[in-house]
Every structure is written in structure tokens, then in C-alpha cells.
Amino acid sequence: MQKSYLLTISILLSTFLILLMHQGCNNTNKAKSDNSSEGFTFKEKLSDYGFFKGNLKNLEPVKGVTRYDLSTPLFTDYAIKDRFIVLPHGKQINYRASGPLEFPDSSIIIKNFAYTNEAHQKIMIETRLLVKDPKNKKWIVMNYLWNKEQTDAIRHITGAKVPITLLDENGNKHITNYMVPNTNDCKRCHTNNGTLTPIGPKARNLNFIPKDQMNNQLTKWTLEGKLVGLPEISKVAQLPVWTDSKHYSLEKRARAYLDINCAHCHTKGGDAFNTGLFLDYEENNPNHLGIKKAPVSAGGGAGGLDFDIIPGNPTQSILLHRMNSVEPGTAMPELARTIIHKEGVALIREWIQQLPQ
């Protein structure tokens, strides 16, 4: 009987080992499948990613999610923007002197949009994800619309109009229909030469000390092992802070503002390439900047004016006319705003006024 008992135990043990080995093979195959070129799949809810801990709307990043900011951000109806980067484990960003930094495959750029309501509360509107798909090494985009309960954001492809009443930085009230873009709208602004690409995270836009921080953003990333190839920080280009009149000239601030708000389309390879109006910060050709340049395709949006910029005469300059409008077909930028950015308009008006005639 003892021999029979031992034989039974031996058979059960052998069976268990076989099952364990089989399971191990399955796990190995699954791991290989997960690391293969299947491509990135967007999840249904923002909370599904696990980017943030605690109450989701507080946007408190977990370890591995890095907050960042831009020296001069794009204007979007006085929205409050929170930006984050998620890098795949063990991977780093490569420094580039011009254009966006070189992100590794599977990188995720997170951009959250919110506003301040009349009760001075921060209300979430949308979160956009830009992901570098490991399958084809190209960027893909998805939008998430926050629910009324402010507990989560749900994947949203078709765009939306969100009625809001907001307070700007000076406490002024604005009532508008905030425009959540559809994925094709996102592609219009983010596409250059037919390829989707990030806009904000360029070395020159990140080369500064953000508010409430002690170190230069790029230097900090290098010390943390997130960025490689950074030269001496004094040799890295820097986009001026458009609101900082103490450290930057009017010319530099105006050019920085036009760069971040307009140049993603008004650049070589951009959506507005055919206009011949190029507003990159590095552009120095007066004609490309619009100085005494006749419009190519403005149509009725030109307001009957003849030139993009007339030095010393902002009221007769098409560029300012379009910035100072919310009318469809006239307003520029076409996307991302439904409110006139009065402070930005004032800056560009002052800049055009002082241009030598």
C-alpha cells in the first residue's frame, strides 16, 4: 500500500511539473507577444493608464511620470495646462538642437486642459495623449473628455463643444463654447511634411527654470537620467518668455509668441506652407515674416487689407486683424481658441508699431 501511495504522489508531482513547464512556456510566449510589433492600443478611460495616484483630477503623477512646462506656451482660451511625459522603462530622450527632442518608442506625452470657474475652482475639460507607436515608430493621438462628475476622462474621437464660464489670469470673466478638437484637428496642427510630430517639447522651449523649481528643466532631466546628449546649457538655444519684458526685448517676445502660436502651421512643411508666411523664431527673411507681403490665400479673411504686416501700421496689417477676430474664416489661429487673446494682440500690435518703416 505504501508503494501505491508513493507511486500516486510521484504521478501527481510529475503532472504538476509538466503543467508548470507548460505555463512557463505560455508566459514566455505572452511576454514575447507583448514586446512584439503589435502596436499601441488606446485605453477607454484615462484612469486605465495609471498615470496618476489618488483623486484623478488632482493629476498627481506616479513614479515614472514626469511633469514639464514650456517657457512660452500656446494660448488656448486661457486654459490651465498640465503637461507630463511617460518614458518606457530604461529608455531615454535624445537631445536635438532643433525641432522636437528625439523620444524613444512607446513614449507618451500627456497634455491636460482645464479652466478656472467663477468659484475659483479648477475644472477639467480634456486630456490629450500623443504616443510614439512602437509598431511603426510614428506618433498617434487620442483625446479624452472629462465627465461632469470630474472623476475620469473618457476616450473621445469626434470633438465636442463645451459651454464654459471662465476667469482669466486677471480675474476677468469669459463665456464661450470651448472647442474640444477631433483627432483630425489634432493632426492638422501636429503634422509636418505628412508626419505627425510633437510641437512643444523642443530643447529651446524647455530650456528654462519653471516656476516653483530650482533647476533648469533640461539639466534636471539629464541628472535624472531621462535625457542624454545635452551640451553645456549655455550653448542650448532658448525661446524667450513672451511675458518677461525685464529679460527679453519686445522683438524677441513677439517672435516667441508667434512661433509657439502660429509656426507649427506657418512653417516649411506645415499645414499653411502654401501661404509663404513662415513664423518660426529662427526665420529672418522679412518677406517670409510677412513684412509688406501680400497674402496668398487669405480671401475674405484679409478684411480688405493688402499686406500681412505693414511696419508702423498695425491696424492695416492682416496678421493683427486675424489675431483680433473670432469670426470663422478670419480668426487665426483657426483652431485652439474661441476667445481673443487680448494680451497677445497687444504684444503684436506694439511690435508692429515699432518696426522700422
C-alpha positions in Angstrom: 0.0 0.0 0.0 2.9 2.3 0.8 4.4 1.7 -2.7 1.0 2.5 -4.3 0.8 5.7 -2.2 4.3 6.7 -3.3 3.5 5.9 -6.9 0.4 8.2 -6.8 2.4 11.0 -5.3 5.1 10.6 -8.0 2.5 10.7 -10.7 0.9 13.9 -9.2 4.2 15.6 -8.8 5.2 14.7 -12.4 1.9 16.1 -13.7 2.3 19.3 -11.7 5.8 19.8 -13.1 4.6 19.3 -16.6 1.8 21.8 -16.1 4.2 24.3 -14.6 6.6 24.0 -17.5 3.7 24.4 -19.9 2.5 27.5 -18.1 6.0 28.9 -18.2 6.2 28.4 -21.9 2.8 30.2 -22.2 4.1 33.1 -20.1 7.2 33.3 -22.2 5.2 33.4 -25.4 2.9 36.1 -23.9 5.9 38.2 -23.0 7.3 37.9 -26.5 3.9 38.8 -27.9 3.6 41.9 -25.6 7.1 43.1 -26.7 6.4 42.4 -30.4 5.3 44.9 -33.1 1.6 44.7 -32.2 1.4 48.4 -31.8 -0.1 50.6 -29.1 -3.8 50.4 -28.2 -5.5 53.4 -26.6 -7.5 52.5 -23.5 -11.1 53.5 -22.9 -10.5 55.7 -19.8 -7.7 58.0 -18.6 -7.7 56.2 -15.3 -7.0 52.9 -17.0 -3.4 54.0 -17.7 -2.4 54.5 -14.0 -0.6 57.8 -14.8 -1.8 59.5 -11.6 -2.4 58.5 -8.0 -5.2 59.5 -5.6 -8.0 61.6 -6.8 -7.5 61.6 -10.6 -8.4 65.3 -11.2 -5.5 66.3 -8.9 -3.1 65.0 -11.6 -0.6 63.8 -9.0 1.9 61.8 -11.1 3.1 58.3 -10.1 6.8 57.5 -10.3 7.9 57.4 -13.9 5.5 60.2 -15.0 7.4 63.5 -15.4 5.8 66.9 -15.3 7.2 69.6 -17.6 6.4 73.1 -18.8 7.2 75.4 -21.7 8.8 78.8 -21.5 6.2 80.3 -23.8 3.0 78.2 -24.1 0.4 78.2 -26.8 -2.8 80.2 -26.0 -6.0 78.1 -25.7 -8.8 80.2 -24.3 -7.0 81.0 -21.0 -6.9 77.2 -20.3 -4.8 75.8 -17.5 -2.4 73.3 -18.9 -0.7 70.4 -17.1 2.0 68.6 -19.2 3.6 65.2 -18.5 6.0 62.7 -20.2 6.0 59.0 -19.7 9.1 57.1 -20.9 9.3 53.3 -21.3 11.4 51.7 -18.6 15.1 52.1 -19.1 14.8 54.4 -22.1 16.0 57.9 -22.5 15.2 61.0 -24.6 18.0 62.1 -27.1 18.8 65.7 -27.3 18.3 67.6 -30.5 19.4 71.1 -31.1 16.4 71.9 -33.3 13.0 70.5 -33.7 11.4 68.2 -31.1 13.6 66.1 -28.8 14.0 62.5 -30.0 11.7 60.4 -27.9 12.1 56.6 -27.7 9.4 54.3 -29.0 6.4 53.9 -26.6 6.9 57.4 -25.2 3.6 59.1 -24.1 3.1 62.9 -23.9 0.2 63.9 -21.8 -1.5 67.3 -22.0 -4.4 68.3 -19.8 -6.7 71.3 -20.3 -8.8 72.8 -17.5 -10.2 76.3 -16.6 -10.9 78.3 -13.5 -14.6 78.8 -12.9 -16.4 81.7 -11.2 -16.0 79.9 -7.8 -12.2 79.8 -8.5 -12.3 76.1 -8.9 -10.1 74.2 -11.4 -12.5 72.3 -13.8 -11.1 69.6 -16.1 -12.1 69.7 -19.8 -9.9 67.3 -21.8 -6.7 65.3 -21.8 -4.8 64.6 -25.0 -2.3 61.8 -25.4 0.4 61.7 -28.0 2.0 58.3 -28.3 5.0 57.1 -30.3 3.7 53.8 -31.5 6.4 51.0 -31.3 4.9 49.2 -34.3 5.7 51.8 -36.9 7.7 54.4 -34.8 5.2 57.1 -35.7 3.2 59.3 -33.3 -0.5 58.7 -32.9 -3.0 60.9 -31.0 -6.2 60.4 -28.8 -8.4 62.7 -26.8 -10.2 62.1 -23.5 -13.2 64.1 -22.4 -13.7 64.6 -18.7 -17.1 63.7 -17.3 -19.3 66.2 -15.4 -18.5 64.4 -12.1 -14.8 65.2 -12.7 -13.9 61.6 -11.8 -12.5 60.4 -15.1 -12.0 61.2 -18.8 -13.4 59.0 -21.5 -11.9 58.4 -24.9 -13.5 60.8 -27.4 -12.7 60.9 -31.1 -15.3 63.2 -32.7 -14.6 66.5 -30.8 -17.1 68.5 -28.7 -18.4 71.9 -27.8 -18.2 72.5 -24.0 -20.1 75.6 -22.7 -17.9 77.2 -20.0 -17.7 80.4 -18.0 -14.1 81.0 -17.0 -11.9 83.5 -15.3 -8.6 84.5 -16.9 -5.3 85.3 -15.0 -6.6 88.8 -14.2 -10.0 87.6 -12.9 -11.9 88.8 -15.9 -14.9 86.6 -16.9 -15.3 85.0 -20.3 -18.3 83.0 -21.6 -17.6 80.7 -24.5 -18.1 77.3 -26.1 -14.7 75.6 -25.6 -13.8 73.5 -28.7 -12.5 70.1 -28.0 -10.8 69.1 -31.2 -11.4 65.8 -33.0 -8.4 63.6 -33.8 -8.1 65.0 -37.4 -7.9 68.6 -36.0 -5.0 67.5 -33.8 -3.3 66.0 -36.9 -3.6 69.3 -38.8 -1.5 71.2 -36.2 0.9 68.4 -35.4 1.7 67.3 -38.9 4.8 68.4 -40.7 5.7 67.0 -44.2 2.9 64.5 -43.7 4.3 63.1 -40.4 2.6 63.6 -37.0 5.1 65.2 -34.6 5.1 66.9 -31.1 5.1 70.7 -31.1 6.1 71.9 -27.7 8.9 69.7 -26.3 11.8 71.3 -28.2 15.1 72.0 -26.3 14.7 75.8 -26.7 11.1 75.6 -25.3 12.3 73.6 -22.3 15.5 75.5 -21.6 14.4 77.5 -18.6 13.7 77.2 -14.8 10.0 76.6 -14.4 8.0 78.4 -11.7 8.5 76.9 -8.2 11.5 74.9 -9.3 15.2 75.3 -8.5 16.9 73.9 -11.6 16.9 74.3 -15.3 14.4 71.7 -16.7 16.9 70.2 -19.3 19.7 70.0 -16.7 17.4 68.3 -14.2 16.3 65.7 -16.8 19.9 64.9 -17.6 20.8 64.5 -13.9 17.8 62.1 -13.5 18.9 60.0 -16.5 15.9 61.0 -18.6 17.8 63.0 -21.2 21.2 62.2 -22.9 23.4 64.2 -25.3 22.7 67.6 -23.7 25.6 70.0 -24.4 26.7 72.8 -22.0 23.4 74.5 -21.1 24.8 77.9 -22.2 25.1 76.6 -25.7 21.4 75.5 -25.9 19.0 77.8 -27.7 16.3 79.4 -25.6 12.8 80.6 -26.6 12.1 83.8 -24.7 9.3 84.0 -22.2 6.8 86.3 -24.0 5.6 87.9 -20.8 9.1 88.7 -19.4 9.8 92.3 -20.5 12.5 92.5 -17.9 14.9 90.0 -19.5 13.7 90.0 -23.2 13.2 92.7 -25.8 9.9 93.4 -27.4 11.2 91.9 -30.7 12.2 88.6 -29.0 9.0 88.3 -27.1 6.8 88.9 -30.1 8.7 86.5 -32.2 8.5 83.8 -29.5 4.7 84.4 -29.2 4.2 84.0 -33.0 6.5 80.9 -33.0 4.5 78.9 -30.4 1.1 80.0 -31.5 1.5 80.1 -35.3 4.6 78.4 -36.6 3.5 74.8 -36.2 1.3 75.6 -39.3 3.2 78.6 -40.7 6.5 76.8 -41.4 8.1 74.8 -44.2 6.2 71.5 -44.3 3.3 72.8 -42.1 -0.4 73.0 -42.8 -0.1 76.6 -44.0 3.1 76.1 -46.0 1.4 77.3 -49.2 0.9 80.8 -47.7 4.6 81.6 -47.8 4.2 83.1 -44.3 6.7 81.4 -42.0 6.7 82.5 -38.4 9.4 80.3 -36.9 11.5 82.1 -34.3 14.7 81.4 -36.4 13.1 82.9 -39.6 14.9 86.1 -40.6 13.6 86.7 -44.2 11.4 89.8 -43.9 9.1 88.6 -46.7 8.6 85.2 -45.1 7.7 87.0 -41.9 5.0 88.9 -43.7 6.7 92.3 -43.9 5.0 94.1 -46.8 4.0 90.7 -48.1 0.7 90.3 -50.0 -1.5 87.3 -48.8 -1.7 84.2 -51.0 -4.9 82.5 -49.8 -6.5 84.7 -47.1 -9.5 85.5 -49.2 -12.2 87.4 -47.2 -10.2 86.7 -44.0 -7.8 89.5 -45.0 -10.5 92.0 -44.2 -9.8 94.0 -47.4 -6.2 94.7 -46.2 -3.3 94.4 -48.6 -0.3 93.1 -46.6 0.4 90.7 -43.8 2.4 93.2 -41.9 2.9 96.9 -42.6 5.7 98.2 -40.3 4.5 101.0 -38.1 0.8 100.4 -39.0 -0.7 97.5 -37.0 -4.3 98.5 -37.9 -3.6 97.9 -41.6 -1.7 94.6 -41.0 -3.6 91.4 -41.8 -1.7 89.4 -39.2 -3.1 91.5 -36.4 -6.5 91.7 -37.9 -6.9 88.0 -37.9 -5.5 87.6 -34.4 -8.0 90.1 -33.2 -11.0 88.2 -34.5 -13.1 85.2 -33.6 -15.1 85.1 -36.9 -14.8 81.7 -38.7 -12.7 82.2 -41.8 -11.0 85.2 -40.4 -9.7 84.2 -36.9 -6.1 83.0 -36.7 -5.1 80.5 -35.4 -8.1 78.7 -36.9 -8.1 76.1 -34.1 -7.4 76.0 -30.3 -9.2 79.3 -29.4 -12.6 80.9 -29.4 -11.6 83.9 -27.4 -9.3 86.8 -28.5 -6.1 86.8 -26.5 -6.0 90.5 -25.7 -2.6 90.3 -24.1 -1.1 88.6 -27.1 -2.8 91.0 -29.5 -1.4 94.0 -27.5 2.1 92.5 -27.7 2.0 92.0 -31.5 0.4 95.4 -32.0 3.2 97.1 -30.1 5.8 95.1 -32.0 4.4 96.0 -35.5 4.1 99.6 -34.4 7.8 99.9 -33.6 9.0 98.1 -36.7 11.1 100.5 -38.9 9.1 101.7 -41.8 
